[in-house]
Amino acid sequence: MNNEQSASTLVSRTSIHPPEPFRIRVIEPIDRISPLERERALNEAGLNTLLLESKDVYIDCLTDSGTGAVTQSMQAAMLMGDEAYGGSRSFTKLSAAVEDIFDYQLTIPTHQGRGAEQLYVPKLIELREKKFGLQRDKMTVVSNFFFDTTQAHSQINGCNIVNAPVEEAFDTNKSASFKGDFDLEILQSTIEAVGAQHIPYIVVTITCNSVGGQPVSMSNLRQVYAIAQEYEIPVVIDCARFAENAYFIQQREEGYEYESIQEITKEMFSYGDLFSMSAKKDAMVPIGGILSFRTHEYFEVFRECQNLCVVLEGFPTYGGLEGGAMERLAVGLYEAMRQEWLDYRIRQVRYLVEGLRKIGIPCQQPGGHAAFVDAGKLLPHIPAENFPGVALANELYLVAGIRTPEIGSLLIGRNSKTGEQIPCPTELLRITLPRATYTQSHMDYIIQAFRLIKDNVDKIKGVRFTYEPPVLRHFNARFANVE
């Protein structure tokens, strides 16, 4: 056994929770306010944890989007920013990193992921309309499972939504290596039923957030792309957590155990035509996104997206970002793929999930960026229309000052054409872990908070709307408890 193997064995045996592969050089103080103050804060927020002020939150597990630590290399890169309005050399550096890592040729920076979505969604739909002379109300888009903003942009542009997860995706009693996979039969039957001409794009979400941060296999990516090419439908890779997905392929899929994260990443992206990235997740930046096209096949759409970028984001070579932010992002894309950091991150999530399961809290199997508690199972007395995930998030905050979001009926929303609630397969609470931010003691604190909650689940009340926004309602909704 060589020294590197010996060190790896020592790390794996030292603790179920891995030692941090970094040193902490700058700290941010956090305060835990009293239970009475937390009750006041939650009431002022309309029983919606998203509307809490950060000063009132002790451990913030709302999201991993732009909330984690950055590396010293990323911070140093900020000082190299070229703030030229047009043709910034910082953009050139970012574009070169995208081409090197993903092998995509045409890049537009955006302020975040939804900035990329507001560019490509209408333009791919318009391309379909021009090509086939279709009515927009017949348009349908398909995904392994849409996340909130991608779904919202598709809906406000007139598309119907079809999710095609595999059967075991939402069964928190079952384990499977790739719960994020597309159900290929649903995908195929949807194309045949709707007609390929009515499908402007297929979205592959990696990892799939709405099913619990679950990965998509390389085999599935390859098969989805083959089907899409047969019907001449573009594939969009929604890739906020691309490095985590590559890590799971490396660890779980036969034939990839000796491949590097960057090698796996390059193959993953060969099974798409364009990608939309919120760089605030795996790429670790506080702000930033990317829209990129693999080849010149969709150059017309790329050019139209550039034009729309000027209106909505900024000049196409900065897209809402300062030069320093593009420099930091170019470095962050590489930092995201560091093997030891991915090992640590995935094992930290597993530690939290296993700790919760040991005390009887039902959870989705460990995924990439968060522990997903099955709020529907934990609170069976609260029906879906009273949002058990929201009720559990509120209780967790009141008990321990921990902020989390619901991933369930509230988030999935209503059918934009009929106004009816879209059926949700599982009511989840997401305990999201910002990168390199919280330690083992924080994980243990979360587990202990759930131990207290478990003893009083029968007393937790559901919620009802006092204000329901028309779209992306979970961001600004306000609630009252159901008596």
KOLKOLBA-386362 format. One record per atom (N, C-alpha, C, O): residue in one letter; x, y, z. Coordinates in steps of 0.2 Angstrom, whole numbers, plus 5000, padded with zeros to 4 digits. Example, Ala and Ser with C-alpha at 12.3 -4.5 7.8 and 13.67 -1.06 7.14 Angstrom:
A506649725039/A506249785039/A506649845039/A507149835042/S506449895035/S506849955036/S506450005039/S506750065040/
END
This chain:
M500449945000/M500050005000/M500450065000/M500950075004/N500350114995/N500750174995/N500550225000/N500050215003/N500950285001/N500750335006/N500050365004/N499650375009/E499950374998/E499250404996/E498650364998/E498150385001/Q498750294997/Q498250244999/Q498150245006/Q497550245009/S498750245010/S498750245017/S498350305020/S497950295025/A498450365017/A498150425019/A497350425018/A496950445022/S497250395012/S496450385011/S496150335015/S495550355018/T496450285017/T496150235022/T496150265029/T495550255032/L496550305031/L496550345037/L495950385038/L495650395043/V495850425032/V495350475032/V494650435033/V494250455036/S494550385029/S493950345029/S493750315035/S493250305037/R494350295039/R494250265046/R494150315052/R493950295057/T494350375051/T494450425056/T493750435059/T493650435065/S493250445054/S492550465056/S492150455051/S492350455045/I491450445052/I490950445047/I490950505043/I490850505037/H491050565047/H491050625044/H491750645042/H492250635046/P491950655036/P492550665033/P492950735036/P492550785037/P493550735037/P493850795039/P493850845033/P493950825027/E493850905035/E493750955029/E494450965025/E494950965028/P494350955019/P494950965015/P495151035013/P495351055008/F495151075019/F495251155018/F495451175025/F495251145030/R495751235025/R495851275031/R495351335031/R495251365026/I495151355037/I494651405038/I495051475039/I495451475045/R495051515035/R495551575036/R495151645038/R495351685041/V494451645035/V494051705037/V493351675040/V493151625037/I493151705045/I492551675048/I491951735048/I492151795048/E491351715048/E490751755048/E490451735055/E490151685055/P490351785059/P489951765066/P489251755064/P488951795060/I488951715068/I488251695067/I487951695074/I488251675079/D487351725075/D486951725082/D486351685082/D486051675076/R486251655087/R485551615088/R485151655093/R485251665099/I484551685090/I484151725093/I483651675097/I483651615096/S483251705102/S482851665107/S482251635103/S482051665098/P481951585106/P481351565103/P480751615102/P480451615097/L480651655107/L480151715106/L480351755100/L479951775096/E480951775099/E481151815094/E481151775087/E480951805082/R481251715087/R481151675081/R480351665079/R480251675073/E479951665084/E479251665083/E479051725080/E478651735075/R479251785082/R479151845080/R479351855073/R479051885068/A479951835071/A480251845065/A479851805060/A479751825054/L479651735061/L479351695057/L478651725055/L478351725050/N478251755060/N477651785059/N477651845054/N477251855050/E478251885056/E478351945051/E478451925044/E478351955039/A478751865043/A478951835037/A478351795033/A478351765028/G477751805037/G477151765034/G477251695034/G476951655029/L477551665039/L477651595039/L478051565033/L477851505031/N478451605030/N478851585024/N479551595025/N479751655026/T479951535026/T480651545028/T481051585023/T481551615025/L480851585017/L481251625012/L481251695013/L481651735011/L480751715017/L480651795018/L480951815025/L480851875027/L481251765028/L481651785035/L482251825033/L482551825028/E482451875038/E483051905037/E483651865039/E483551825044/S484151865036/S484751825037/S484951835045/S485251785048/K484951895047/K485151905054/K484751865059/K485051855065/D484151845057/D483751805062/D483851725061/D483451685064/V484351705057/V484451635055/V485151615058/V485651645057/Y485051555061/Y485751525064/Y486151485059/Y486651505058/I485851435057/I486151395052/I485651395046/I485051375046/D485951425040/D485551435034/D485651385029/D486151385025/C485151345029/C485151285024/C484651295019/C484351245016/L484451355017/L483951375012/L484251355005/L483851325001/T484851365003/T485051354997/T485851344997/T486151375001/D486151314992/D486851314991/D487051364985/D487551354982/S486551404983/S486651444977/S486951514979/S486651554982/G487651514978/G487951574980/G488051594987/G488251644989/T487951544991/T488051544998/T488651515001/T488751525007/G489051484997/G489551445000/G490251485000/G490251544999/A490751455002/A491451485002/A491751484995/A491551444991/V492151534994/V492551534988/V493251524990/V493451524995/T493651494985/T494351484986/T494851544986/T494651594983/Q495451534988/Q495851594988/Q496051604981/Q496251664979/S496151554976/S496251564969/S495751604966/S495851644962/M495051584968/M494551624965/M494551694967/M494451744963/Q494651704973/Q494651774976/Q495251814973/Q495151874971/A495851784972/A496351814969/A496251834962/A496451884959/A495851794958/A495751804951/A495251864950/A495351894945/M494851884955/M494451944955/M494852004953/M494652054950/L495552004955/L495952064954/L496152074947/L496452124945/M496052024943/M496252024936/M495752044932/M495852044925/G495152064934/G494652084930/G494752144925/G494952194927/D494552124919/D494552184914/D493852204913/D493352174911/E493752264915/E493052294915/E492852334909/E492352374909/A493152314903/A492952344897/A492252324896/A492052264897/Y491852374893/Y491152364891/Y491052304886/Y490652264887/G491452314881/G491452264876/G492152224874/G492652264875/G492152164873/G492752124871/G493252124877/G493852114876/S492952114883/S493352104889/S493752044889/S493551994887/R494452054891/R494851994891/R494651944896/R494851884896/S494251964901/S494051914906/S493451874903/S493451814905/F493051904898/F492651854895/F493051804890/F492851744890/T493551824887/T493951784883/T494251724888/T494251664885/K494451734894/K494651684898/K494051644900/K494151574900/L493451664902/L492951624903/L492751584898/L492651524899/S492651604892/S492451574886/S492951514885/S492751454883/A493651524886/A494151474884/A494051424890/A494151364888/A493851434896/A493751384901/A493151344899/A493251284900/V492651374897/V492051334895/V492251284889/V492051224889/E492651314884/E492851264878/E493251214881/E493151154878/D493751224885/D494151174888/D493851124892/D493951064891/I493351144896/I493051094901/I492451054897/I492450994898/F492051094894/F491451064891/F491451054883/F491051014881/D491951084880/D492051074873/D491451104869/D491151084864/Y491151164872/Y490651204869/Y490951274866/Y491451304870/Q490751294861/Q491051344857/Q490851414858/Q491151464857/L490151414859/L489851484859/L489551504866/L489051464868/T489851554869/T489651564876/T489351634877/T489651684874/I488851634882/I488651704884/I488551704891/I488251654894/P488951744895/P488851744902/P488251784904/P487951824901/T487951764910/T487351794912/T487451804920/T487851774923/H486951834923/H487051854930/H486951794934/H487151784940/Q486451744932/Q486351684935/Q486051634931/Q485851654925/G485751574933/G485451524929/G484851544925/G484751534919/R484451584929/R483751604926/R483951664921/R483551674916/G484451694921/G484651734916/G484851704909/G484651724904/A485151644910/A485251604904/A484551574901/A484451574895/E484051554906/E483451524904/E483051584900/E482651564895/Q483051644902/Q482651694899/Q482851714892/Q482551744888/L483451684890/L483751694884/L483551634879/L483251644874/Y483751574881/Y483651524877/Y482951494876/Y482751474871/V482551504881/V481851474881/V481451504876/V481151464871/P481351574875/P480951594870/P481251584863/P480851584858/K481851584863/K482251584856/K482151514853/K482051504847/L482151464857/L482051394855/L481351384853/L481251344848/I480951414856/I480251404855/I480051444848/I479751414844/E480351504847/E480251534841/E480551504835/E480251504830/L481151464836/L481451424831/L480951374828/L480851364822/R480651344833/R480151284832/R479551314828/R479251284823/E479251374830/E478751404827/E478851424820/E478451404815/K479451454818/K479651464812/K479751404807/K479551404801/K480051354810/K480251294806/K479551254804/K479551234798/F479051254808/F478451214807/F477851254806/F477351224805/G477851324808/G477251364807/G476751344812/G476151334810/L476951334818/L476451304823/L476151354828/L476351414828/Q475651334831/Q475351374837/Q475651364843/Q475851304845/R475851414847/R476251404853/R475851364858/R476151334862/D475251364858/D474851334864/D474951254863/D474751224868/K475151234858/K475251164857/K475951134859/K476151084860/M476451184861/M477151174863/M477151134869/M476851154874/T477551084870/T477651044876/T478451034877/T478751024872/V478651044883/V479351034884/V479450974890/V478950964894/V479950934889/V480050874893/V480650874897/V481150904895/S480650854903/S481250844907/S481250784912/S480650754913/N481850764914/N481850714919/N481450744926/N481050704929/F481550804927/F481050844932/F481350914932/F481850924933/F480850954930/F481051024929/F481151054936/F480751034941/F481551104937/F481651144943/F481251204942/F480951214937/D481151244947/D480651294947/D480751344942/D480251364938/T481351374941/T481351434936/T481351414929/T481051444925/T481651354928/T481551324921/T480851304919/T480651324914/Q480451284924/Q479751264923/Q479451334922/Q478951334917/A479551384926/A479151444925/A479351484919/A478851504916/H479951484917/H480151514910/H479751484904/H479551514900/S479751414905/S479351374900/S478651394900/S478351394894/Q478351394905/Q477651404906/Q477451474904/Q476951484900/I477851524906/I477651594904/I477751604897/I477451654894/N478151564893/N478151564886/N477651524882/N477751504876/G477151494886/G476651464883/G476651384882/G476251354879/C477151354885/C477351284884/C476951244890/C476851264896/N476751184888/N476551134893/N477151094895/N477651094892/I477051074901/I477651044905/I477450964906/I476950944908/V477950924904/V477950854905/V478650834909/V479150844907/N478550804915/N479050774919/N479150704917/N478550664917/A479750674916/A479750604915/A480250564919/A480750544917/P480150564926/P480650534930/P480550454930/P480050434928/V481050424932/V481050354933/V480550334939/V480450374943/E480250274938/E479750254943/E479950254950/E479650284955/E480650244952/E480850244959/E481150304961/E481350314967/A481050354957/A481350424959/A481150454965/A481550474969/F480450444967/F480250484973/F480050434978/F479750454983/D480250364977/D480150324983/D480650324988/D481250294986/T480550354993/T481150364998/T481250295002/T481750295006/N480850245001/N481050185004/N481550144999/N481850085002/K481650164993/K482050124988/K482650164987/K482750224987/S483250124986/S483850144984/S483950124977/S483850074975/A484350174973/A484450154966/A485050204964/A485150264967/S485550184960/S486150224959/S485950284955/S486350334956/F485450284951/F485350344947/F484650364947/F484250354942/K484350384952/K483650404953/K483450464948/K482850484948/G483950504946/G483850564942/G483750544935/G483550594931/D483750484933/D483750464926/D483050484923/D482550484926/F483050494916/F482450494912/F482050434912/F482450374911/D481450424912/D481050364910/D481050374903/D480650414900/L481350334899/L481450334892/L480750314888/L480650344883/E480350274891/E479750254888/E479250314889/E478850334884/I479250354894/I478850414895/I479050464890/I478650504886/L479750474889/L480050524884/L479750504877/L479550544874/Q479850444875/Q479750424869/Q478950424867/Q478750454862/S478550404872/S477850404871/S477550484871/S477050494867/T477850524875/T477650594875/T477850624868/T477450664865/I478450614865/I478650634858/I478150614853/I477850654849/E477950544854/E477450514849/E476750544849/E476450554845/A476550554856/A475850584857/A475850654855/A475350674852/V476350694857/V476250764855/V476450784848/V476250834845/G476950744846/G477250764839/G477950804840/G477950854844/A478450774837/A479150804838/A479150874837/A479550914840/Q478750894832/Q478750964829/Q478451014835/Q478651074835/H478150984840/H477851024845/H478351034851/H478151054856/I478850994851/I479350994857/I479951034855/I480451014851/P480051104857/P480551144856/P481251124859/P481751144856/Y481151094865/Y481851064868/Y481651014873/Y481051014876/I482150974875/I482150924881/I482650954885/I483250974884/V482450954892/V482950974897/V483150914901/V482750884904/V483850904902/V484150854906/V484450894912/V484850934911/T484150884918/T484350924924/T484850874928/T484650824930/I485450904929/I486050864932/I486350904937/I486550964936/T486350874944/T485950824946/T485250844947/T485050904946/C484750804948/C484050824947/C483850844954/C483750804959/N483750904955/N483650934962/N482950914964/N482950894970/S482450914960/S481750904963/S481650834965/S481150824969/V482050784963/V481950714965/V482450704971/V482550644973/G482850754974/G483250744979/G483950744978/G484350714981/G484150794973/G484850794971/G485150734968/G485750714970/Q484750694965/Q484950624962/Q485250634955/Q485050674951/P485750594954/P486150594948/P485850564942/P485350524943/V486050584936/V485850554930/V486450514927/V487050534927/S486350444925/S486950404922/S487150424916/S486750464912/M487750414914/M488050424907/M487650384902/M487450414897/S487450324904/S487050284899/S486350314897/S486150314892/N486050344902/N485450384901/N485450444897/N485050454893/L486050484899/L486150544895/L486250524887/L485950554883/R486650474886/R486750444879/R486150424876/R486050444870/Q485650394879/Q485050364876/Q484550424875/Q484250424870/V484550474880/V484050534879/V484350564873/V483850594869/Y484950574872/Y485250614866/Y485050584860/Y484950614855/A485150514860/A485050474854/A484250484851/A484150494846/I483850484856/I483150494855/I482950564852/I482650574847/A483250614855/A483150684853/A483450694846/A483150724842/Q484050664845/Q484350674838/Q483850634833/Q483750664827/E483550584834/E483150544830/E482550594828/E482350594822/Y482350634832/Y481750674831/Y481950744830/Y481550794829/E482550764830/E482850824828/E482550874833/E482350934832/I482650854840/I482450904845/I483050924849/I483450874851/P483250984850/P483851004854/P483750984861/P483250984864/V484350964864/V484450944871/V484750994875/V485351014873/V484451024880/V484751074885/V484951034891/V484551004894/I485551044893/I485851014899/I485751074905/I486151124904/D485351064910/D485351114915/D485751084920/D485651034924/C486351124921/C486951084924/C487251124930/C487851134931/A486851154934/A487051184940/A487551144944/A488051174947/R487451084944/R487851034949/R488150984944/R488150924946/F488451004939/F488750954934/F489350914937/F489450854936/A489750944942/A490350914945/A490050854949/A490350804950/E489550874953/E489250814957/E488950764953/E489050704955/N488650774948/N488450724944/N488950674941/N488950614941/A489550714939/A490150674936/A490450634942/A490650574940/Y490450654948/Y490650614953/Y490250554954/Y490550504955/F489650554954/F489150504955/F489350444950/F489350384951/I489350474943/I489550424938/I490150394939/I490250334938/Q490650424941/Q491350394943/Q491250344948/Q491650294948/Q490850354953/Q490850314959/Q490350254958/Q490450204961/R489850264953/R489350214953/R489250174946/R488950124946/E489450204941/E489350174934/E489950134932/E490550164932/E489850074930/E490350034927/E490650064921/E490350094917/G491350064922/G491750084916/G492050154917/G492450174913/Y491850194922/Y492050254924/Y492450264930/Y492650324932/E492550214933/E492950214940/E493650244940/E493850264945/Y493950234934/Y494650264933/Y494650324929/Y495150344927/E494050354927/E494050414923/E494050474928/E493850474934/S494350524926/S494450594930/S493750624930/S493350614925/I493650674934/I492950714934/I492950754928/I492450754925/Q493550784925/Q493550824919/Q493350774913/Q493050794909/E493650714913/E493550674907/E492750654907/E492450654902/I492450634913/I491750614913/I491350674911/I490850674908/T491550734914/T491150794912/T491150814904/T490650824902/K491750804901/K491750814894/K491250764890/K490950784886/E491250704892/E490850654889/E490050674891/E489650674886/M489950684897/M489250704898/M488950764894/M488450754891/F489350814893/F489150864889/F489150854881/F488850894877/S489450804879/S489350784872/S488650754870/S488550754864/Y488250744875/Y487550724874/Y487050784875/Y486550774878/G487250844873/G486850894873/G487050944868/G487550944865/D486550994866/D486651044861/D486851114864/D487251154861/L486551124870/L486751184873/L486651174881/L486351124883/F486951214885/F486851204892/F486751274895/F486951324893/S486351264901/S486151324905/S486451314912/S486251264915/M486851354914/M487151344921/M487051404926/M487151454924/S486751384932/S486851434937/S487551414940/S487651364943/A487951454939/A488651444942/A488751454949/A489251454952/K488151474952/K488151484960/K488151424964/K488251424970/K488151364960/K488151304964/K488851274963/K489351294967/D488951224959/D489551184959/D490151234957/D490751224960/A490051284953/A490651334952/A490751384957/A491251414957/M490351384962/M490551414969/M490551484969/M490751514974/V490351524964/V490351594964/V489751624967/V489251594967/P489751684970/P489251714973/P488651734968/P488051744970/I488951754962/I488451774957/I488751754950/I489351754949/G488351724945/G488551714939/G488151654936/G487951604939/G488151654929/G487851594925/G488151594918/G488551644916/I487951544915/I488251534908/I487651504904/I487351454906/L487651524898/L487251494892/L487751484887/L488151524884/S487851414884/S488351394880/S488051344875/S487651304877/F488251354868/F488051304863/F488651264861/F489251294860/R488551204859/R489151154858/R489451174851/R490051174850/T489051174846/T489251184839/T488951244836/T488451274839/H489151254830/H488751314826/H488151284823/H487751324819/E487851224824/E487251204822/E486651254824/E486251264820/Y486751274830/Y486251324833/Y486451394833/Y486351434837/F486851414828/F487151484828/F486651534827/F486651584830/E486151514824/E485551564823/E485251584830/E485151644831/V485151534834/V484851534840/V485351574845/V485151614849/F485951554844/F486451594848/F486451664847/F486551704852/R486451684841/R486451754839/R485851794841/R485951844844/E485251754841/E484651784844/E484751794851/E484451844854/C485051744855/C485151754862/C485551804864/C485451844869/Q486151814859/Q486551874861/Q486151944860/Q486251984864/N485751944855/N485352004854/N484852014860/N484752074863/L484551964863/L484151974868/L484451984875/L484252014879/C485151964875/C485551974881/C485652054882/C485652074887/V485752084876/V485852154877/V485252194880/V485352234884/V484652164879/V484052194882/V483952174889/V483852224893/L484152114890/L483952084897/L484452084902/L484352094908/E485152074900/E485652054904/E486252114904/E486452134909/G486452124898/G487052164896/G487352154890/G487152104886/F487852184888/F488252164882/F488452094882/F488652064888/P488452064877/P488551984876/P489251964879/P489351904880/T489752014880/T490351984883/T490452004890/T490952004893/Y489852024893/Y489852024900/Y489252004904/Y489251974909/G488652014900/G488051984902/G487851984909/G487651944912/G487952044912/G487752064919/G488252054924/G488152054930/L488852034922/L489452014927/L489952064926/L490152084920/E490252084931/E490852124931/E491452084928/E491452024929/G492052114926/G492552074923/G492852024929/G493051974927/G492952054935/G493152014940/G492751954942/G493051904943/A492151964941/A491651904942/A491751854937/A491751794939/M491851874931/M492051824925/M492651784927/M492751724925/E493151824929/E493851794931/E493751734936/E494051684936/R493351754941/R493251714947/R492851654945/R493051594947/L492351654940/L492051604938/L492451554933/L492351494934/A492851584929/A493351544925/A493751494930/A493851444928/V493951524935/V494351484940/V493851434944/V494051374945/G493251454946/G492851414949/G492551354946/G492451294949/L492551354939/L492351294935/L492851244936/L492651184936/Y493451254936/Y494051204938/Y494051184945/Y494051124946/E493951234950/E493951214957/E493351164958/E493451114962/A492851174955/A492251124956/A492351054955/A492051014958/M492851034951/M492950974949/M493550934953/M493750884951/R493750974958/R494250944962/R494050874966/R493550884970/Q494350824965/Q494150764968/Q494050764975/Q493550734978/E494550784979/E494550784986/E493950824989/E493650804994/W493750884985/W493250924988/W492550884986/W492050894991/L492450854981/L491850814979/L491750764984/L491250744986/D492350724985/D492350674990/D492050694997/D491550665000/Y492250754999/Y492050785006/Y491350805005/Y490950785010/R491150835000/R490450865000/R489950805000/R489450815004/I490050754996/I489550704995/I489550665002/I488950645004/R490150655005/R490150615011/R489750655017/R489550625022/Q489850725017/Q489550765022/Q488750755021/Q488450755026/V488550755015/V487750745014/V487550685017/V487050675020/R487950625015/R487850565017/R487850555025/R487350525028/Y488250585028/Y488350595036/Y487650615038/Y487350595043/L487450675036/L486850705038/L486250655037/L485850645041/V486150635031/V485550585029/V485550525034/V485050505037/E486150495035/E486150435039/E486050455046/E485750415050/G486250505048/G486150525055/G485350545056/G485050525062/L485050565051/L484350585052/L483950515052/L483450505055/R484150475047/R483850405047/R483850365053/R483450325055/K484450375057/K484550335063/K484050355068/K483950315072/I483850415068/I483350435073/I482650425071/I482150455074/G482550395065/G481850385062/G481550435058/G480950435057/I481950485055/I481750535050/I481750505043/I482350485041/P481150495040/P481250475033/P481550525028/P481350575028/C482050495024/C482350535020/C482450505013/C482450445012/Q482550545008/Q482750525001/Q483450495002/Q483850525006/Q483650444998/Q484350424999/Q484850484998/Q484650524994/P485450475000/P485950535000/P486050554992/P486150504988/G486050614991/G486150644984/G486750684985/G487250674989/G486750744981/G487350784980/G487350844984/G487950854987/H486850884985/H486950944988/H486550954995/H486551014998/A486150904996/A485650925002/A485350855004/A485350805001/A485150855011/A484750805013/A484050825012/A483850875013/F483650775009/F482950785008/F482450745013/F482450685012/V482150775017/V481750745022/V481050735019/V480750775016/D480750675020/D480050655017/D479550685022/D479350655026/A479350745021/A478950785025/A478250755025/A477850755030/G478050725019/G477350695019/G477350635023/G476750625026/K477850595024/K477850535028/K477950555035/K477550525040/L478350605037/L478450625044/L477850655047/L477650655053/L477450695042/L476850725044/L476250705041/L475950745037/P476050645041/P475450615037/P474750645039/P474350635035/H474750685044/H474050715046/H473950775042/H473450805042/I474550805039/I474450865035/I474350845027/I474850825024/P473850865024/P473750845017/P474150895013/P474450945015/A474250875006/A474650915002/A474450985001/A474951025000/E473850995001/E473551065000/E473751115006/E473651175005/N473951085011/N474151125017/N474951115018/N475251135023/F475251095013/F476051095012/F476451075018/F476651115022/P476451005019/P476850985025/P477551005025/P477851015030/G477851015019/G478551035019/G478651105022/G479151115025/V478151145020/V478251215023/V478151215031/V478451245034/A477651175033/A477551165040/A478151135044/A478251165049/L478451095041/L479051065044/L479651115044/L480051125049/A479751155038/A480251205038/A480151255044/A480551275047/N479451275045/N479351325050/N479451295057/N479751335061/E479351235058/E479451205064/E480251195066/E480451205071/L480551185061/L481351175061/L481651245063/L482051245067/Y481351295060/Y481651365062/Y481451385069/Y481851405073/L480851365071/L480551385078/L480951345083/L481151375088/V481151285082/V481451245087/V482251255087/V482451265093/A482551275081/A483251275081/A483551335077/A484151345077/G483151375074/G483451435070/G483751415064/G484151445061/I483551355061/I483851325055/I483351345049/I482751325050/R483551375044/R483151395038/R483251335033/R483751325031/T482651315030/T482651265025/T482051285020/T481551315023/P482051255014/P481451265010/P481051205009/P481351145010/E480451215006/E480051155004/E480151144997/E480251184993/I480251074995/I480251054988/I479651004987/I479750944988/G479051034986/G478450994985/G477951024981/G478051064976/S477351024984/S476751054980/S476751124980/S476551154974/L477051154985/L477051234984/L477551254978/L477351294974/L478151214978/L478651234973/L478351214966/L478451254961/I478051154965/I477851134959/I477351174956/I477251184950/G476951204960/G476451254958/G475851234954/G475651174955/R475551274950/R474951264947/R475051254939/R475551284936/N474551224936/N474551224929/N474451294926/N473951324928/S474851324922/S474851394920/S474151404916/S473951464915/K473851354913/K473351364908/K472651344912/K472151384911/T472651294917/T472051284920/T471951314927/T471451314930/G472551324930/G472551354937/G472551294942/G472451314948/E472451234940/E472451184945/E473151164947/E473651164944/Q473151144954/Q473751124957/Q474051064953/Q473651014951/I474651064951/I475051004948/I475150954953/I475450974958/P474950894952/P475050844957/P475850834958/P476250834954/C476050824965/C476750824967/C476850754970/C476450734974/P477350714967/P477450644969/P477650634976/P477450584980/T477950684979/T478250684986/T478350754989/T478450804985/E478150754995/E478250824999/E478850815003/E478950785008/L479350855001/L480050855003/L480250925007/L479950975005/L480650915012/L481050975015/L481750965013/L482050915014/R482051015010/R482751015008/R483151045013/R483151105014/I483651015016/I484151035020/I484851045016/I485251005015/T484851105013/T485451115008/T486051145012/T486051185016/L486651115009/L487251125012/L487651175008/L487951145003/P487751235010/P488251275006/P488951245006/P489151215011/R489351255001/R489951225000/R490451255005/R490551315006/A490851205009/A491351225013/A491151275018/A491551325019/T490551275021/T490351325025/T490151295032/T490351335037/Y489851235033/Y489751215039/Y490051145041/Y490251115036/T490251135047/T490651075049/T490251025052/T489551025052/Q490550975055/Q490150915058/Q489750935064/Q489250905064/S489950985068/S489551005074/S488951035071/S488451025075/H488951065066/H488351095063/H487851035061/H487251045062/M488150985058/M487750925055/M487350895062/M486850875061/D487750885067/D487550855073/D486950895076/D486450875079/Y487050965076/Y486551005078/Y485851005075/Y485350995078/I485950995068/I485350985064/I484950915066/I484350915066/I485350865067/I485050805068/I484750805075/I484250775076/Q485050835080/Q484750845087/Q484150885086/Q483650875090/A484050935082/A483450975081/A482850925079/A482350935081/F483050885074/F482550835072/F482350785077/F481750765077/R482750775082/R482550725087/R482050765091/R481550725093/L482150825092/L481550865096/L480950865092/L480350855095/I480950875086/I480350885082/I480050815081/I479450815082/K480350765081/K480050695080/K479650685086/K479150645085/D479750705092/D479350695098/D478750735098/D478350715102/N478650775093/N478050825094/N477750835087/N477450885086/V477850785082/V477550795075/V476850795075/V476550835071/D476450765080/D475750775079/D475450845081/D474950855079/K475850885084/K475650955085/K475851005080/K475551055080/I476150985075/I476351025069/I475751035065/I475450995063/K475651105063/K475051125059/K475251135052/K475751165051/G474751115047/G474851135041/G474751215040/G474551245044/V474851235034/V474751305032/V474251315026/V474151275022/R473951375026/R473551395020/R473851465018/R474151505021/F473651485011/F473851545009/F473451605012/F472851605013/T473851655013/T473551725014/T473751765008/T473351815007/Y474251745004/Y474451784998/Y474751724994/Y475251694996/E474551724988/E474751674983/E474951704976/E474551724972/P475651714975/P475851744969/P475651704963/P475551644964/P475651734957/P475351694951/P475951644948/P475751604945/V476551664949/V477151624947/V477651614952/V477751664955/L478051564952/L478551554957/L478351574964/L478651614967/R477751544966/R477451574971/R477751564978/R477651594983/H478251514978/H478551494985/H479051554987/H479251554993/F479251594982/F479751644984/F479351704988/F479751734992/N478751714987/N478451774990/N477751764993/N477451804996/A477551694993/A476951674996/A476951695004/A477451695007/R476351705007/R476251715014/R475751665016/R475251655012/F475751645022/F475351595025/F475051605032/F475351655035/A474551575034/A474351565041/A474251495042/A474151455038/N474351475049/N474251405051/N473551385050/N473051425051/V473451325048/V472751295048/V472551275055/V472951235058/E472051305058/E471851285064/E471451215065/E471251195070/
END
